[in-house]
């Protein structure tokens, strides 16, 4: 049995070495995806362009604008000469917000008038970006207000005191790096796409060439055939996972806080579930074109949208939350973030290992039943 499996593995590696395009997909495509998504998919909002319409033209209004200029988040574009220009700029999309300072602004503040406001007009087309800009502006105005209050009280020899203050501490990701949150999801998405596509195409290729009949009438049983066909792609996928982690460390500074053994174990179980999907797709497909289409549809969309990679599952409707279980990436992603970001032990996410293993067993069993039926009908 071992000799037969090893012979099939050697045959598969020989075929792979002759297929230059497949080697490129397996080795360079994951790194290319990581680089593109790692740099392009970023929720951090910086260099926010803004103009100022300053009707007051006072020292205090200039102090506010200078504070905004010195922030790493804002990119000051200039002053407007009239209020009519605000509408033109917002309509053109050239600016993300405009600060409008009313006349007598400094006079109202020095008199101690409460709730003296600065109007901040934000482009709300992109709701997520607008919400982030709003948070930045609230913090900037709060700091400015605190500074003005301190200066006013100092004139009367009094000290400004916050009776209650919030002390923020971010657990696991103190710098709030978007890439630290996204890289585990990228690993899961890259691995499932490459594993499912390559496995399904490998088995369907045998059908198209007519060599599957030779394998069926050989001394190989269904288990030996699957092990022999899957092992090369399984080993390559493990290597891909290591390459992606190394690239994540080199390019984005991602460090694994938890156990490397648990990381390897979770990847092996995940690849078992992913390759089982590839086997199932190969069983129901009669051509490489159909197998590629089904593989892409079954992996790309669920792993990007329904896995928690970008969109939090808790915010989805109940029905959609149930649909997220159609992809093993969801369970793998929980495991990865627990290991890489949190550095916690297996006792906190062992259920994810169980779900991935059962997912793989289900598709292996279903593929075996369908294969036996097809052989009998043939």
C-alpha positions as CSV (number, residue, x, y, z in Angstrom):
1,X,0.0,0.0,0.0
2,X,2.8,2.4,0.9
3,X,4.7,1.7,-2.3
4,X,1.6,2.3,-4.4
5,X,0.9,5.6,-2.6
6,X,4.5,6.7,-3.0
7,X,4.5,5.9,-6.7
8,X,1.4,8.0,-7.2
9,X,2.9,10.9,-5.2
10,X,6.1,10.8,-7.4
11,X,3.9,10.8,-10.5
12,X,2.0,13.8,-9.2
13,X,5.2,15.7,-8.4
14,X,6.5,14.9,-11.9
15,X,3.4,16.3,-13.5
16,X,3.6,19.4,-11.4
17,X,7.2,20.0,-12.4
18,X,6.2,20.0,-16.0
19,X,3.4,22.5,-15.5
20,X,5.2,25.8,-15.2
21,X,1.9,27.9,-14.9
22,X,0.7,25.7,-12.0
23,X,4.1,26.1,-10.2
24,X,3.7,29.9,-10.6
25,X,0.2,29.8,-9.1
26,X,1.2,27.7,-6.2
27,X,4.4,29.6,-5.2
28,X,3.9,33.2,-6.3
29,X,0.2,33.7,-6.4
30,X,-0.2,33.5,-2.5
31,X,2.6,36.0,-2.0
32,X,1.2,38.4,-4.6
33,X,-2.2,38.2,-3.0
34,X,-0.7,38.9,0.5
35,X,1.2,42.0,-0.8
36,X,-1.8,43.4,-2.7
37,X,-4.3,42.8,0.1
38,X,-1.9,43.7,2.9
39,X,-1.2,47.1,1.5
40,X,-4.5,47.9,-0.4
41,X,-7.0,46.6,2.2
42,X,-6.4,49.1,5.0
43,X,-9.0,50.6,7.3
44,X,-6.7,53.3,8.7
45,X,-7.7,56.8,7.4
46,X,-4.9,59.3,7.1
47,X,-4.0,62.4,5.0
48,X,-7.6,63.6,5.3
49,X,-7.8,66.6,3.0
50,X,-9.7,69.7,4.3
51,X,-10.2,73.4,3.7
52,X,-11.1,76.1,6.2
53,X,-13.6,78.9,5.7
54,X,-12.5,81.4,8.5
55,X,-15.0,84.2,8.8
56,X,-13.4,85.3,12.1
57,X,-9.8,85.5,11.0
58,X,-8.7,85.8,14.7
59,X,-5.7,84.5,16.6
60,X,-7.8,81.8,18.2
61,X,-9.2,80.5,14.9
62,X,-5.7,80.4,13.5
63,X,-4.6,78.5,16.6
64,X,-7.3,75.9,15.9
65,X,-6.2,75.5,12.2
66,X,-2.6,75.2,13.2
67,X,-3.5,72.4,15.6
68,X,-5.2,70.5,12.7
69,X,-2.2,71.1,10.5
70,X,0.2,69.5,13.0
71,X,-1.9,66.3,13.1
72,X,-0.7,63.2,11.2
73,X,-4.3,62.5,10.2
74,X,-5.2,65.8,8.4
75,X,-3.8,67.4,5.3
76,X,-4.6,71.1,5.2
77,X,-5.3,72.4,1.6
78,X,-5.9,76.1,2.2
79,X,-8.4,78.8,3.2
80,X,-11.7,79.6,1.3
81,X,-12.6,83.1,0.5
82,X,-16.3,82.7,0.5
83,X,-19.0,80.4,1.9
84,X,-20.2,79.6,-1.6
85,X,-17.0,77.6,-2.3
86,X,-17.9,75.0,0.3
87,X,-20.7,73.6,-1.8
88,X,-18.5,73.5,-4.9
89,X,-15.7,71.7,-3.2
90,X,-18.0,69.1,-1.6
91,X,-19.8,68.5,-4.8
92,X,-16.5,67.9,-6.7
93,X,-15.2,65.4,-4.1
94,X,-11.9,67.2,-3.9
95,X,-12.1,67.5,-0.1
96,X,-13.2,65.2,2.7
97,X,-14.3,67.9,5.1
98,X,-14.5,71.6,5.5
99,X,-14.2,73.5,8.8
100,X,-16.3,76.6,8.9
101,X,-15.5,79.1,11.7
102,X,-18.1,81.7,12.3
103,X,-17.6,85.4,12.8
104,X,-17.0,86.6,16.4
105,X,-15.7,83.1,17.3
106,X,-12.9,84.4,19.4
107,X,-15.1,87.1,21.0
108,X,-17.7,84.5,22.1
109,X,-15.0,82.1,23.5
110,X,-13.3,84.9,25.5
111,X,-16.6,86.0,26.9
112,X,-17.2,82.5,28.2
113,X,-20.2,81.8,26.0
114,X,-21.1,78.1,26.3
115,X,-21.3,75.8,23.2
116,X,-19.5,78.0,20.8
117,X,-19.3,75.8,17.8
118,X,-17.1,75.2,14.8
119,X,-19.1,73.7,11.9
120,X,-17.4,70.7,10.4
121,X,-18.9,69.6,7.1
122,X,-17.9,66.0,6.3
123,X,-18.3,64.1,3.0
124,X,-20.6,61.3,4.0
125,X,-20.6,59.3,0.7
126,X,-18.4,56.6,2.3
127,X,-20.2,56.1,5.6
128,X,-17.3,54.1,7.2
129,X,-14.7,56.7,6.3
130,X,-17.0,59.6,7.4
131,X,-17.5,57.9,10.8
132,X,-13.7,57.6,11.3
133,X,-13.1,61.2,10.3
134,X,-15.9,62.3,12.7
135,X,-14.1,60.5,15.5
136,X,-10.8,62.1,14.7
137,X,-12.5,65.6,14.6
138,X,-14.3,65.1,17.8
139,X,-11.0,64.2,19.5
140,X,-9.3,67.2,17.8
141,X,-12.0,69.7,18.9
142,X,-12.0,68.2,22.4
143,X,-8.2,68.8,22.7
144,X,-8.6,72.3,21.4
145,X,-11.5,73.1,23.8
146,X,-9.4,71.7,26.7
147,X,-6.5,73.9,25.7
148,X,-8.7,77.1,25.4
149,X,-10.3,76.4,28.8
150,X,-7.0,76.0,30.5
151,X,-5.7,79.3,29.0
152,X,-8.9,81.1,30.1
153,X,-8.7,79.8,33.6
154,X,-5.0,80.5,33.9
155,X,-5.8,84.2,33.3
156,X,-7.8,84.2,36.6
157,X,-5.2,82.1,38.4
158,X,-7.3,78.9,38.4
159,X,-6.4,75.5,37.3
160,X,-8.4,73.3,34.9
161,X,-9.1,69.9,36.3
162,X,-10.8,66.8,34.8
163,X,-12.8,65.2,37.6
164,X,-13.2,62.0,35.6
165,X,-10.9,60.9,32.8
166,X,-10.9,57.8,30.6
167,X,-7.6,55.7,30.5
168,X,-7.6,53.8,27.3
169,X,-5.7,50.5,27.0
170,X,-6.0,48.3,23.9
171,X,-5.5,44.6,24.6
172,X,-3.7,42.4,22.1
173,X,-3.2,45.1,19.4
174,X,-2.0,48.3,21.3
175,X,-1.1,50.1,18.1
176,X,-4.4,49.2,16.4
177,X,-2.7,47.9,13.3
178,X,-5.2,47.0,10.6
179,X,-2.7,44.6,9.0
180,X,-2.4,42.6,12.3
181,X,-6.2,42.0,12.1
182,X,-6.2,41.3,8.3
183,X,-3.2,39.0,7.8
184,X,-4.7,35.9,9.5
185,X,-7.8,36.3,7.2
186,X,-5.5,36.6,4.2
187,X,-3.7,33.4,5.1
188,X,-7.0,31.5,5.4
189,X,-8.3,33.0,2.1
190,X,-5.1,32.3,0.2
191,X,-4.8,28.7,1.4
192,X,-8.4,27.7,0.8
193,X,-8.3,29.1,-2.8
194,X,-5.1,27.5,-3.8
195,X,-5.8,24.2,-2.0
196,X,-9.4,23.7,-3.4
197,X,-8.5,24.9,-6.9
198,X,-5.4,22.8,-7.3
199,X,-6.9,19.6,-5.8
200,X,-10.0,19.8,-7.9
201,X,-8.1,20.6,-11.1
202,X,-5.7,17.7,-10.5
203,X,-8.4,15.1,-10.3
204,X,-10.5,16.5,-13.1
205,X,-7.4,16.6,-15.3
206,X,-7.3,12.8,-15.0
207,X,-10.8,12.7,-16.3
208,X,-10.2,14.9,-19.3
209,X,-7.1,12.9,-20.3
210,X,-8.8,9.6,-19.8
211,X,-6.2,8.4,-17.3
212,X,-8.8,8.2,-14.5
213,X,-10.0,4.9,-16.0
214,X,-6.5,3.5,-15.7
215,X,-6.4,4.5,-12.1
216,X,-9.8,3.0,-11.4
217,X,-8.9,-0.4,-12.8
218,X,-5.4,-0.4,-11.1
219,X,-4.7,-2.0,-7.8
220,X,-5.2,1.4,-6.1
221,X,-8.3,1.6,-3.9
222,X,-10.2,4.9,-3.4
223,X,-8.3,5.7,-0.1
224,X,-4.9,5.2,-1.7
225,X,-5.9,7.2,-4.7
226,X,-7.0,10.2,-2.6
227,X,-3.9,10.0,-0.3
228,X,-1.5,9.8,-3.3
229,X,-3.2,12.7,-5.2
230,X,-3.6,15.0,-2.2
231,X,-0.3,14.6,-0.4
232,X,1.8,16.7,-2.9
233,X,-0.7,19.6,-2.7
234,X,-1.0,19.2,1.0
235,X,2.7,19.6,1.5
236,X,2.8,22.5,-1.0
237,X,0.0,24.2,1.0
238,X,1.9,23.8,4.2
239,X,4.9,25.5,2.5
240,X,2.7,28.3,1.3
241,X,1.4,28.9,4.8
242,X,5.0,29.2,6.0
243,X,5.9,31.5,3.1
244,X,2.9,33.8,3.9
245,X,3.8,33.9,7.6
246,X,7.4,34.8,6.8
247,X,6.3,37.5,4.3
248,X,3.9,38.8,6.9
249,X,6.7,39.1,9.4
250,X,9.1,40.7,6.9
251,X,6.6,43.1,5.2
252,X,4.2,43.9,8.1
253,X,6.0,42.9,11.3
254,X,3.5,40.2,12.2
255,X,4.8,38.1,15.0
256,X,3.2,34.9,16.2
257,X,2.5,35.3,20.0
258,X,1.2,31.8,20.6
259,X,2.4,28.2,19.9
260,X,3.9,27.3,16.6
261,X,2.8,23.7,17.1
262,X,-0.8,24.8,17.5
263,X,-0.4,27.0,14.4
264,X,0.9,24.0,12.4
265,X,-1.9,21.7,13.8
266,X,-4.6,24.2,13.0
267,X,-3.2,24.6,9.4
268,X,-3.1,20.8,8.9
269,X,-6.7,20.4,10.0
270,X,-7.8,23.3,7.9
271,X,-6.1,22.0,4.8
272,X,-7.8,18.7,5.4
273,X,-11.2,20.4,5.3
274,X,-10.1,22.5,2.3
275,X,-8.8,19.6,0.2
276,X,-11.9,17.6,1.0
277,X,-13.9,20.4,-0.7
278,X,-11.6,20.2,-3.7
279,X,-12.2,16.4,-3.9
280,X,-16.0,16.9,-3.8
281,X,-15.8,19.6,-6.5
282,X,-13.7,17.2,-8.7
283,X,-16.2,14.4,-8.3
284,X,-19.1,16.5,-9.5
285,X,-17.2,18.3,-12.3
286,X,-16.4,16.8,-15.7
287,X,-14.1,19.5,-17.0
288,X,-11.3,21.7,-15.6
289,X,-13.3,24.8,-16.6
290,X,-16.3,23.8,-14.5
291,X,-14.0,22.7,-11.6
292,X,-12.2,26.0,-11.6
293,X,-15.5,28.0,-11.7
294,X,-17.0,26.0,-8.8
295,X,-13.8,26.1,-6.8
296,X,-13.5,29.9,-7.2
297,X,-17.2,30.5,-6.3
298,X,-17.1,28.1,-3.3
299,X,-13.9,29.7,-1.8
300,X,-13.4,33.3,-2.8
301,X,-16.8,34.7,-1.9
302,X,-17.4,32.9,1.4
303,X,-13.8,33.4,2.6
304,X,-13.9,37.2,1.8
305,X,-17.4,38.0,3.0
306,X,-18.7,35.3,5.3
307,X,-15.7,34.3,7.3
308,X,-15.2,37.4,9.5
309,X,-12.1,38.3,7.5
310,X,-13.4,41.9,6.9
311,X,-16.9,42.1,8.1
312,X,-17.8,41.1,11.7
313,X,-20.1,38.1,11.8
314,X,-21.8,39.4,15.0
315,X,-23.2,42.4,13.0
316,X,-24.8,40.2,10.3
317,X,-28.5,39.1,10.4
318,X,-29.1,35.8,12.0
319,X,-29.8,34.0,8.7
320,X,-26.5,35.3,7.2
321,X,-24.7,34.2,10.4
322,X,-25.9,30.7,9.9
323,X,-24.6,30.8,6.3
324,X,-21.1,31.7,7.5
325,X,-20.7,28.0,8.5
326,X,-20.4,26.9,4.9
327,X,-16.7,27.8,4.8
328,X,-14.0,26.4,7.1
329,X,-12.2,29.7,6.8
330,X,-14.4,31.1,9.6
331,X,-13.2,28.4,12.1
332,X,-9.6,28.6,10.9
333,X,-9.7,32.4,11.2
334,X,-10.8,32.2,14.9
335,X,-7.9,29.8,15.5
336,X,-5.4,31.9,13.7
337,X,-6.3,35.1,15.5
338,X,-6.3,33.3,18.8
339,X,-2.8,31.9,18.2
340,X,-1.1,34.8,16.3
341,X,-2.6,37.9,17.9
342,X,-3.8,36.7,21.3
343,X,-1.3,33.9,22.0
344,X,-3.9,31.9,24.0
345,X,-4.0,28.1,24.6
346,X,-6.0,25.4,22.8
347,X,-8.6,25.2,25.6
348,X,-10.1,28.5,24.3
349,X,-10.6,27.5,20.7
350,X,-10.6,23.7,20.5
351,X,-14.1,23.8,19.1
352,X,-12.8,25.3,15.9
353,X,-10.5,22.3,15.4
354,X,-13.5,20.0,15.8
355,X,-15.7,22.0,13.4
356,X,-12.9,22.0,10.7
357,X,-12.3,18.2,11.1
358,X,-16.1,17.4,10.9
359,X,-16.3,19.7,7.9
360,X,-13.6,17.7,6.1
361,X,-15.1,14.3,7.1
362,X,-18.5,15.3,5.7
363,X,-17.1,16.2,2.3
364,X,-14.8,13.2,2.2
365,X,-17.7,10.8,3.0
366,X,-19.9,12.5,0.4
367,X,-17.2,12.4,-2.3
368,X,-16.6,8.7,-1.6
369,X,-20.3,7.8,-1.9
370,X,-20.6,9.8,-5.2
371,X,-17.5,8.3,-6.6
372,X,-18.6,4.7,-5.8
373,X,-22.0,5.5,-7.5
374,X,-20.3,6.8,-10.6
375,X,-18.1,3.8,-10.9
376,X,-21.0,1.4,-10.6
377,X,-23.0,3.4,-13.2
378,X,-20.1,3.3,-15.5
